[in-house]
């Protein structure tokens, strides 16, 4: 199982939030620019992190980050 870094999870969170903001309004190129930039930044980070030692599957790393953001595990408290 891939283990994304906190930085990768934060970049994913930023992309998800930018998507929420962009899709709350009718489409405009300018309105979606922040989302596209955040998504691109997240994807570049996934590729970079997957290539570090020990190497991880880019797909599994991306999915693990998205799961951490979209479906977080409940706290044990």
Secondary structure as GFF3:
##gff-version 3
##sequence-region A 1 77
A	DSSP	alpha_helix	6	23	.	.	.	ID=ss1
A	DSSP	alpha_helix	29	50	.	.	.	ID=ss2
A	DSSP	alpha_helix	58	70	.	.	.	ID=ss3
###
